[in-house]
Amino acid sequence: MSKSTWDPPVVIHRGPSGYSDLAYNQDDHSFSCLLECGQHSELEQIAFTSFKLADVRPASD
């Protein structure tokens, strides 16, 4: 997706984070993100989240 689609940017984790990978799930038109993150260091855990575009971006008129 173009950068303008995410303007302003969507924040998935507020804190230290490392490697991440974002994928589009065509079956249910959602996105999934796998990322390294934590409270004090990006090495604390590996997290997975899924969301739909409408969850993070309001519908345009």
mmCIF file of the N, C-alpha and C atoms, coordinates in Angstrom:
data_MODEL
# 
_entry.id   MODEL 
# 
loop_
_atom_site.group_PDB 
_atom_site.id 
_atom_site.type_symbol 
_atom_site.label_atom_id 
_atom_site.label_alt_id 
_atom_site.label_comp_id 
_atom_site.label_asym_id 
_atom_site.label_entity_id 
_atom_site.label_seq_id 
_atom_site.pdbx_PDB_ins_code 
_atom_site.Cartn_x 
_atom_site.Cartn_y 
_atom_site.Cartn_z 
_atom_site.occupancy 
_atom_site.B_iso_or_equiv 
_atom_site.pdbx_formal_charge 
_atom_site.auth_seq_id 
_atom_site.auth_comp_id 
_atom_site.auth_asym_id 
_atom_site.auth_atom_id 
_atom_site.pdbx_PDB_model_num 
ATOM 1   N N  . MET A 1 1  ? 0.837   -1.175  0.000  1.00 0.00 ? 1  MET A N  1 
ATOM 2   C CA . MET A 1 1  ? 0.000   0.000   0.000  1.00 0.00 ? 1  MET A CA 1 
ATOM 3   C C  . MET A 1 1  ? 0.885   1.242   0.000  1.00 0.00 ? 1  MET A C  1 
ATOM 4   N N  . SER A 1 2  ? 0.386   2.265   -0.614 1.00 0.00 ? 2  SER A N  1 
ATOM 5   C CA . SER A 1 2  ? 1.169   3.494   -0.674 1.00 0.00 ? 2  SER A CA 1 
ATOM 6   C C  . SER A 1 2  ? 1.260   4.140   0.700  1.00 0.00 ? 2  SER A C  1 
ATOM 7   N N  . LYS A 1 3  ? 2.270   4.953   0.880  1.00 0.00 ? 3  LYS A N  1 
ATOM 8   C CA . LYS A 1 3  ? 2.471   5.640   2.150  1.00 0.00 ? 3  LYS A CA 1 
ATOM 9   C C  . LYS A 1 3  ? 1.275   6.515   2.506  1.00 0.00 ? 3  LYS A C  1 
ATOM 10  N N  . SER A 1 4  ? 0.619   7.094   1.518  1.00 0.00 ? 4  SER A N  1 
ATOM 11  C CA . SER A 1 4  ? -0.512  7.983   1.800  1.00 0.00 ? 4  SER A CA 1 
ATOM 12  C C  . SER A 1 4  ? -1.659  7.248   2.481  1.00 0.00 ? 4  SER A C  1 
ATOM 13  N N  . THR A 1 5  ? -1.764  5.942   2.271  1.00 0.00 ? 5  THR A N  1 
ATOM 14  C CA . THR A 1 5  ? -2.815  5.159   2.915  1.00 0.00 ? 5  THR A CA 1 
ATOM 15  C C  . THR A 1 5  ? -2.622  5.139   4.423  1.00 0.00 ? 5  THR A C  1 
ATOM 16  N N  . TRP A 1 6  ? -1.382  5.195   4.890  1.00 0.00 ? 6  TRP A N  1 
ATOM 17  C CA . TRP A 1 6  ? -1.079  5.106   6.321  1.00 0.00 ? 6  TRP A CA 1 
ATOM 18  C C  . TRP A 1 6  ? -0.794  6.480   6.919  1.00 0.00 ? 6  TRP A C  1 
ATOM 19  N N  . ASP A 1 7  ? -1.235  7.541   6.286  1.00 0.00 ? 7  ASP A N  1 
ATOM 20  C CA . ASP A 1 7  ? -0.948  8.876   6.774  1.00 0.00 ? 7  ASP A CA 1 
ATOM 21  C C  . ASP A 1 7  ? -2.122  9.369   7.601  1.00 0.00 ? 7  ASP A C  1 
ATOM 22  N N  . PRO A 1 8  ? -2.076  9.576   8.871  1.00 0.00 ? 8  PRO A N  1 
ATOM 23  C CA . PRO A 1 8  ? -0.908  9.398   9.718  1.00 0.00 ? 8  PRO A CA 1 
ATOM 24  C C  . PRO A 1 8  ? -0.590  7.922   9.947  1.00 0.00 ? 8  PRO A C  1 
ATOM 25  N N  . PRO A 1 9  ? 0.640   7.622   10.371 1.00 0.00 ? 9  PRO A N  1 
ATOM 26  C CA . PRO A 1 9  ? 1.040   6.230   10.530 1.00 0.00 ? 9  PRO A CA 1 
ATOM 27  C C  . PRO A 1 9  ? 0.238   5.505   11.601 1.00 0.00 ? 9  PRO A C  1 
ATOM 28  N N  . VAL A 1 10 ? 0.095   4.218   11.432 1.00 0.00 ? 10 VAL A N  1 
ATOM 29  C CA . VAL A 1 10 ? -0.587  3.362   12.399 1.00 0.00 ? 10 VAL A CA 1 
ATOM 30  C C  . VAL A 1 10 ? 0.459   2.788   13.343 1.00 0.00 ? 10 VAL A C  1 
ATOM 31  N N  . VAL A 1 11 ? 0.259   2.958   14.649 1.00 0.00 ? 11 VAL A N  1 
ATOM 32  C CA . VAL A 1 11 ? 1.186   2.438   15.647 1.00 0.00 ? 11 VAL A CA 1 
ATOM 33  C C  . VAL A 1 11 ? 0.619   1.145   16.209 1.00 0.00 ? 11 VAL A C  1 
ATOM 34  N N  . ILE A 1 12 ? 1.355   0.059   16.055 1.00 0.00 ? 12 ILE A N  1 
ATOM 35  C CA . ILE A 1 12 ? 0.918   -1.242  16.564 1.00 0.00 ? 12 ILE A CA 1 
ATOM 36  C C  . ILE A 1 12 ? 1.435   -1.470  17.981 1.00 0.00 ? 12 ILE A C  1 
ATOM 37  N N  . HIS A 1 13 ? 2.650   -0.996  18.277 1.00 0.00 ? 13 HIS A N  1 
ATOM 38  C CA . HIS A 1 13 ? 3.246   -1.175  19.604 1.00 0.00 ? 13 HIS A CA 1 
ATOM 39  C C  . HIS A 1 13 ? 3.979   0.100   19.991 1.00 0.00 ? 13 HIS A C  1 
ATOM 40  N N  . ARG A 1 14 ? 3.629   0.673   21.138 1.00 0.00 ? 14 ARG A N  1 
ATOM 41  C CA . ARG A 1 14 ? 4.312   1.874   21.639 1.00 0.00 ? 14 ARG A CA 1 
ATOM 42  C C  . ARG A 1 14 ? 5.399   1.414   22.612 1.00 0.00 ? 14 ARG A C  1 
ATOM 43  N N  . GLY A 1 15 ? 6.580   1.312   22.127 1.00 0.00 ? 15 GLY A N  1 
ATOM 44  C CA . GLY A 1 15 ? 7.695   0.867   22.948 1.00 0.00 ? 15 GLY A CA 1 
ATOM 45  C C  . GLY A 1 15 ? 8.775   0.302   22.051 1.00 0.00 ? 15 GLY A C  1 
ATOM 46  N N  . PRO A 1 16 ? 9.802   -0.293  22.651 1.00 0.00 ? 16 PRO A N  1 
ATOM 47  C CA . PRO A 1 16 ? 10.879  -0.852  21.846 1.00 0.00 ? 16 PRO A CA 1 
ATOM 48  C C  . PRO A 1 16 ? 10.363  -1.948  20.917 1.00 0.00 ? 16 PRO A C  1 
ATOM 49  N N  . SER A 1 17 ? 10.789  -1.920  19.689 1.00 0.00 ? 17 SER A N  1 
ATOM 50  C CA . SER A 1 17 ? 10.417  -2.973  18.746 1.00 0.00 ? 17 SER A CA 1 
ATOM 51  C C  . SER A 1 17 ? 11.564  -3.200  17.773 1.00 0.00 ? 17 SER A C  1 
ATOM 52  N N  . GLY A 1 18 ? 11.596  -4.398  17.234 1.00 0.00 ? 18 GLY A N  1 
ATOM 53  C CA . GLY A 1 18 ? 12.655  -4.762  16.302 1.00 0.00 ? 18 GLY A CA 1 
ATOM 54  C C  . GLY A 1 18 ? 12.073  -5.194  14.980 1.00 0.00 ? 18 GLY A C  1 
ATOM 55  N N  . TYR A 1 19 ? 12.487  -6.339  14.515 1.00 0.00 ? 19 TYR A N  1 
ATOM 56  C CA . TYR A 1 19 ? 12.041  -6.861  13.234 1.00 0.00 ? 19 TYR A CA 1 
ATOM 57  C C  . TYR A 1 19 ? 10.523  -7.009  13.211 1.00 0.00 ? 19 TYR A C  1 
ATOM 58  N N  . SER A 1 20 ? 9.927   -6.698  12.097 1.00 0.00 ? 20 SER A N  1 
ATOM 59  C CA . SER A 1 20 ? 8.488   -6.926  11.923 1.00 0.00 ? 20 SER A CA 1 
ATOM 60  C C  . SER A 1 20 ? 8.221   -7.339  10.485 1.00 0.00 ? 20 SER A C  1 
ATOM 61  N N  . ASP A 1 21 ? 7.099   -7.989  10.301 1.00 0.00 ? 21 ASP A N  1 
ATOM 62  C CA . ASP A 1 21 ? 6.676   -8.405  8.964  1.00 0.00 ? 21 ASP A CA 1 
ATOM 63  C C  . ASP A 1 21 ? 5.176   -8.221  8.872  1.00 0.00 ? 21 ASP A C  1 
ATOM 64  N N  . LEU A 1 22 ? 4.719   -7.525  7.844  1.00 0.00 ? 22 LEU A N  1 
ATOM 65  C CA . LEU A 1 22 ? 3.300   -7.250  7.635  1.00 0.00 ? 22 LEU A CA 1 
ATOM 66  C C  . LEU A 1 22 ? 2.838   -8.021  6.414  1.00 0.00 ? 22 LEU A C  1 
ATOM 67  N N  . ALA A 1 23 ? 1.705   -8.713  6.540  1.00 0.00 ? 23 ALA A N  1 
ATOM 68  C CA . ALA A 1 23 ? 1.176   -9.508  5.429  1.00 0.00 ? 23 ALA A CA 1 
ATOM 69  C C  . ALA A 1 23 ? -0.314  -9.224  5.258  1.00 0.00 ? 23 ALA A C  1 
ATOM 70  N N  . TYR A 1 24 ? -0.772  -9.302  4.019  1.00 0.00 ? 24 TYR A N  1 
ATOM 71  C CA . TYR A 1 24 ? -2.189  -9.139  3.694  1.00 0.00 ? 24 TYR A CA 1 
ATOM 72  C C  . TYR A 1 24 ? -2.828  -10.514 3.586  1.00 0.00 ? 24 TYR A C  1 
ATOM 73  N N  . ASN A 1 25 ? -3.937  -10.722 4.299  1.00 0.00 ? 25 ASN A N  1 
ATOM 74  C CA . ASN A 1 25 ? -4.679  -11.984 4.262  1.00 0.00 ? 25 ASN A CA 1 
ATOM 75  C C  . ASN A 1 25 ? -5.854  -11.834 3.302  1.00 0.00 ? 25 ASN A C  1 
ATOM 76  N N  . GLN A 1 26 ? -5.693  -12.351 2.125  1.00 0.00 ? 26 GLN A N  1 
ATOM 77  C CA . GLN A 1 26 ? -6.685  -12.170 1.079  1.00 0.00 ? 26 GLN A CA 1 
ATOM 78  C C  . GLN A 1 26 ? -8.028  -12.835 1.415  1.00 0.00 ? 26 GLN A C  1 
ATOM 79  N N  . ASP A 1 27 ? -7.993  -13.937 2.160  1.00 0.00 ? 27 ASP A N  1 
ATOM 80  C CA . ASP A 1 27 ? -9.229  -14.666 2.484  1.00 0.00 ? 27 ASP A CA 1 
ATOM 81  C C  . ASP A 1 27 ? -10.244 -13.819 3.232  1.00 0.00 ? 27 ASP A C  1 
ATOM 82  N N  . ASP A 1 28 ? -9.777  -13.042 4.212  1.00 0.00 ? 28 ASP A N  1 
ATOM 83  C CA . ASP A 1 28 ? -10.718 -12.227 4.986  1.00 0.00 ? 28 ASP A CA 1 
ATOM 84  C C  . ASP A 1 28 ? -10.407 -10.728 4.918  1.00 0.00 ? 28 ASP A C  1 
ATOM 85  N N  . HIS A 1 29 ? -9.568  -10.344 3.954  1.00 0.00 ? 29 HIS A N  1 
ATOM 86  C CA . HIS A 1 29 ? -9.231  -8.933  3.715  1.00 0.00 ? 29 HIS A CA 1 
ATOM 87  C C  . HIS A 1 29 ? -8.735  -8.245  4.986  1.00 0.00 ? 29 HIS A C  1 
ATOM 88  N N  . SER A 1 30 ? -7.809  -8.899  5.665  1.00 0.00 ? 30 SER A N  1 
ATOM 89  C CA . SER A 1 30 ? -7.222  -8.323  6.864  1.00 0.00 ? 30 SER A CA 1 
ATOM 90  C C  . SER A 1 30 ? -5.695  -8.310  6.713  1.00 0.00 ? 30 SER A C  1 
ATOM 91  N N  . PHE A 1 31 ? -5.036  -7.689  7.675  1.00 0.00 ? 31 PHE A N  1 
ATOM 92  C CA . PHE A 1 31 ? -3.586  -7.638  7.715  1.00 0.00 ? 31 PHE A CA 1 
ATOM 93  C C  . PHE A 1 31 ? -3.117  -8.356  8.972  1.00 0.00 ? 31 PHE A C  1 
ATOM 94  N N  . SER A 1 32 ? -1.958  -8.965  8.913  1.00 0.00 ? 32 SER A N  1 
ATOM 95  C CA . SER A 1 32 ? -1.338  -9.588  10.080 1.00 0.00 ? 32 SER A CA 1 
ATOM 96  C C  . SER A 1 32 ? 0.074   -9.055  10.212 1.00 0.00 ? 32 SER A C  1 
ATOM 97  N N  . CYS A 1 33 ? 0.486   -8.851  11.460 1.00 0.00 ? 33 CYS A N  1 
ATOM 98  C CA . CYS A 1 33 ? 1.826   -8.356  11.728 1.00 0.00 ? 33 CYS A CA 1 
ATOM 99  C C  . CYS A 1 33 ? 2.475   -9.211  12.805 1.00 0.00 ? 33 CYS A C  1 
ATOM 100 N N  . LEU A 1 34 ? 3.671   -9.679  12.524 1.00 0.00 ? 34 LEU A N  1 
ATOM 101 C CA . LEU A 1 34 ? 4.497   -10.412 13.474 1.00 0.00 ? 34 LEU A CA 1 
ATOM 102 C C  . LEU A 1 34 ? 5.659   -9.488  13.810 1.00 0.00 ? 34 LEU A C  1 
ATOM 103 N N  . LEU A 1 35 ? 5.910   -9.254  15.109 1.00 0.00 ? 35 LEU A N  1 
ATOM 104 C CA . LEU A 1 35 ? 6.958   -8.307  15.468 1.00 0.00 ? 35 LEU A CA 1 
ATOM 105 C C  . LEU A 1 35 ? 7.644   -8.664  16.778 1.00 0.00 ? 35 LEU A C  1 
ATOM 106 N N  . GLU A 1 36 ? 8.902   -8.238  16.892 1.00 0.00 ? 36 GLU A N  1 
ATOM 107 C CA . GLU A 1 36 ? 9.634   -8.310  18.146 1.00 0.00 ? 36 GLU A CA 1 
ATOM 108 C C  . GLU A 1 36 ? 9.285   -7.044  18.925 1.00 0.00 ? 36 GLU A C  1 
ATOM 109 N N  . CYS A 1 37 ? 9.001   -7.200  20.237 1.00 0.00 ? 37 CYS A N  1 
ATOM 110 C CA . CYS A 1 37 ? 8.655   -6.019  21.018 1.00 0.00 ? 37 CYS A CA 1 
ATOM 111 C C  . CYS A 1 37 ? 8.795   -6.303  22.510 1.00 0.00 ? 37 CYS A C  1 
ATOM 112 N N  . GLY A 1 38 ? 8.643   -5.270  23.321 1.00 0.00 ? 38 GLY A N  1 
ATOM 113 C CA . GLY A 1 38 ? 8.705   -5.417  24.764 1.00 0.00 ? 38 GLY A CA 1 
ATOM 114 C C  . GLY A 1 38 ? 8.509   -4.099  25.473 1.00 0.00 ? 38 GLY A C  1 
ATOM 115 N N  . GLN A 1 39 ? 8.610   -4.137  26.796 1.00 0.00 ? 39 GLN A N  1 
ATOM 116 C CA . GLN A 1 39 ? 8.495   -2.942  27.627 1.00 0.00 ? 39 GLN A CA 1 
ATOM 117 C C  . GLN A 1 39 ? 9.840   -2.210  27.723 1.00 0.00 ? 39 GLN A C  1 
ATOM 118 N N  . HIS A 1 40 ? 10.933  -2.985  27.862 1.00 0.00 ? 40 HIS A N  1 
ATOM 119 C CA . HIS A 1 40 ? 12.251  -2.404  28.065 1.00 0.00 ? 40 HIS A CA 1 
ATOM 120 C C  . HIS A 1 40 ? 13.205  -2.694  26.909 1.00 0.00 ? 40 HIS A C  1 
ATOM 121 N N  . SER A 1 41 ? 12.925  -3.749  26.154 1.00 0.00 ? 41 SER A N  1 
ATOM 122 C CA . SER A 1 41 ? 13.795  -4.166  25.056 1.00 0.00 ? 41 SER A CA 1 
ATOM 123 C C  . SER A 1 41 ? 12.950  -4.843  23.983 1.00 0.00 ? 41 SER A C  1 
ATOM 124 N N  . GLU A 1 42 ? 13.369  -4.679  22.754 1.00 0.00 ? 42 GLU A N  1 
ATOM 125 C CA . GLU A 1 42 ? 12.656  -5.347  21.652 1.00 0.00 ? 42 GLU A CA 1 
ATOM 126 C C  . GLU A 1 42 ? 12.837  -6.858  21.677 1.00 0.00 ? 42 GLU A C  1 
ATOM 127 N N  . LEU A 1 43 ? 13.710  -7.367  22.528 1.00 0.00 ? 43 LEU A N  1 
ATOM 128 C CA . LEU A 1 43 ? 14.002  -8.802  22.578 1.00 0.00 ? 43 LEU A CA 1 
ATOM 129 C C  . LEU A 1 43 ? 13.154  -9.561  23.595 1.00 0.00 ? 43 LEU A C  1 
ATOM 130 N N  . GLU A 1 44 ? 12.178  -8.917  24.217 1.00 0.00 ? 44 GLU A N  1 
ATOM 131 C CA . GLU A 1 44 ? 11.387  -9.553  25.265 1.00 0.00 ? 44 GLU A CA 1 
ATOM 132 C C  . GLU A 1 44 ? 10.367  -10.559 24.747 1.00 0.00 ? 44 GLU A C  1 
ATOM 133 N N  . GLN A 1 45 ? 9.736   -10.267 23.628 1.00 0.00 ? 45 GLN A N  1 
ATOM 134 C CA . GLN A 1 45 ? 8.704   -11.177 23.133 1.00 0.00 ? 45 GLN A CA 1 
ATOM 135 C C  . GLN A 1 45 ? 8.523   -11.043 21.630 1.00 0.00 ? 45 GLN A C  1 
ATOM 136 N N  . ILE A 1 46 ? 7.852   -12.018 21.060 1.00 0.00 ? 46 ILE A N  1 
ATOM 137 C CA . ILE A 1 46 ? 7.402   -11.964 19.672 1.00 0.00 ? 46 ILE A CA 1 
ATOM 138 C C  . ILE A 1 46 ? 5.884   -11.898 19.729 1.00 0.00 ? 46 ILE A C  1 
ATOM 139 N N  . ALA A 1 47 ? 5.319   -10.878 19.120 1.00 0.00 ? 47 ALA A N  1 
ATOM 140 C CA . ALA A 1 47 ? 3.871   -10.666 19.164 1.00 0.00 ? 47 ALA A CA 1 
ATOM 141 C C  . ALA A 1 47 ? 3.273   -10.830 17.767 1.00 0.00 ? 47 ALA A C  1 
ATOM 142 N N  . PHE A 1 48 ? 1.998   -11.195 17.737 1.00 0.00 ? 48 PHE A N  1 
ATOM 143 C CA . PHE A 1 48 ? 1.251   -11.348 16.488 1.00 0.00 ? 48 PHE A CA 1 
ATOM 144 C C  . PHE A 1 48 ? -0.076  -10.633 16.650 1.00 0.00 ? 48 PHE A C  1 
ATOM 145 N N  . THR A 1 49 ? -0.445  -9.838  15.663 1.00 0.00 ? 49 THR A N  1 
ATOM 146 C CA . THR A 1 49 ? -1.734  -9.163  15.687 1.00 0.00 ? 49 THR A CA 1 
ATOM 147 C C  . THR A 1 49 ? -2.336  -9.145  14.287 1.00 0.00 ? 49 THR A C  1 
ATOM 148 N N  . SER A 1 50 ? -3.646  -9.165  14.230 1.00 0.00 ? 50 SER A N  1 
ATOM 149 C CA . SER A 1 50 ? -4.369  -9.059  12.951 1.00 0.00 ? 50 SER A CA 1 
ATOM 150 C C  . SER A 1 50 ? -5.374  -7.925  13.067 1.00 0.00 ? 50 SER A C  1 
ATOM 151 N N  . PHE A 1 51 ? -5.611  -7.236  11.953 1.00 0.00 ? 51 PHE A N  1 
ATOM 152 C CA . PHE A 1 51 ? -6.565  -6.140  11.952 1.00 0.00 ? 51 PHE A CA 1 
ATOM 153 C C  . PHE A 1 51 ? -7.056  -5.900  10.533 1.00 0.00 ? 51 PHE A C  1 
ATOM 154 N N  . LYS A 1 52 ? -8.193  -5.271  10.432 1.00 0.00 ? 52 LYS A N  1 
ATOM 155 C CA . LYS A 1 52 ? -8.742  -4.870  9.141  1.00 0.00 ? 52 LYS A CA 1 
ATOM 156 C C  . LYS A 1 52 ? -8.429  -3.391  8.943  1.00 0.00 ? 52 LYS A C  1 
ATOM 157 N N  . LEU A 1 53 ? -8.343  -2.975  7.702  1.00 0.00 ? 53 LEU A N  1 
ATOM 158 C CA . LEU A 1 53 ? -8.022  -1.593  7.391  1.00 0.00 ? 53 LEU A CA 1 
ATOM 159 C C  . LEU A 1 53 ? -9.011  -0.635  8.062  1.00 0.00 ? 53 LEU A C  1 
ATOM 160 N N  . ALA A 1 54 ? -10.284 -0.999  8.104  1.00 0.00 ? 54 ALA A N  1 
ATOM 161 C CA . ALA A 1 54 ? -11.292 -0.144  8.717  1.00 0.00 ? 54 ALA A CA 1 
ATOM 162 C C  . ALA A 1 54 ? -11.064 0.024   10.218 1.00 0.00 ? 54 ALA A C  1 
ATOM 163 N N  . ASP A 1 55 ? -10.344 -0.909  10.852 1.00 0.00 ? 55 ASP A N  1 
ATOM 164 C CA . ASP A 1 55 ? -10.040 -0.808  12.280 1.00 0.00 ? 55 ASP A CA 1 
ATOM 165 C C  . ASP A 1 55 ? -9.034  0.285   12.574 1.00 0.00 ? 55 ASP A C  1 
ATOM 166 N N  . VAL A 1 56 ? -8.186  0.617   11.618 1.00 0.00 ? 56 VAL A N  1 
ATOM 167 C CA . VAL A 1 56 ? -7.116  1.577   11.859 1.00 0.00 ? 56 VAL A CA 1 
ATOM 168 C C  . VAL A 1 56 ? -7.236  2.844   11.015 1.00 0.00 ? 56 VAL A C  1 
ATOM 169 N N  . ARG A 1 57 ? -8.153  2.857   10.090 1.00 0.00 ? 57 ARG A N  1 
ATOM 170 C CA . ARG A 1 57 ? -8.320  4.016   9.225  1.00 0.00 ? 57 ARG A CA 1 
ATOM 171 C C  . ARG A 1 57 ? -9.802  4.279   9.027  1.00 0.00 ? 57 ARG A C  1 
ATOM 172 N N  . PRO A 1 58 ? -10.282 5.449   9.423  1.00 0.00 ? 58 PRO A N  1 
ATOM 173 C CA . PRO A 1 58 ? -11.697 5.756   9.242  1.00 0.00 ? 58 PRO A CA 1 
ATOM 174 C C  . PRO A 1 58 ? -12.102 5.745   7.769  1.00 0.00 ? 58 PRO A C  1 
ATOM 175 N N  . ALA A 1 59 ? -13.320 5.351   7.519  1.00 0.00 ? 59 ALA A N  1 
ATOM 176 C CA . ALA A 1 59 ? -13.828 5.331   6.137  1.00 0.00 ? 59 ALA A CA 1 
ATOM 177 C C  . ALA A 1 59 ? -13.867 6.753   5.588  1.00 0.00 ? 59 ALA A C  1 
ATOM 178 N N  . SER A 1 60 ? -13.490 6.893   4.339  1.00 0.00 ? 60 SER A N  1 
ATOM 179 C CA . SER A 1 60 ? -13.523 8.225   3.709  1.00 0.00 ? 60 SER A CA 1 
ATOM 180 C C  . SER A 1 60 ? -14.918 8.497   3.171  1.00 0.00 ? 60 SER A C  1 
ATOM 181 N N  . ASP A 1 61 ? -15.246 9.757   3.090  1.00 0.00 ? 61 ASP A N  1 
ATOM 182 C CA . ASP A 1 61 ? -16.577 10.158  2.605  1.00 0.00 ? 61 ASP A CA 1 
ATOM 183 C C  . ASP A 1 61 ? -16.736 9.924   1.137  1.00 0.00 ? 61 ASP A C  1 
# 
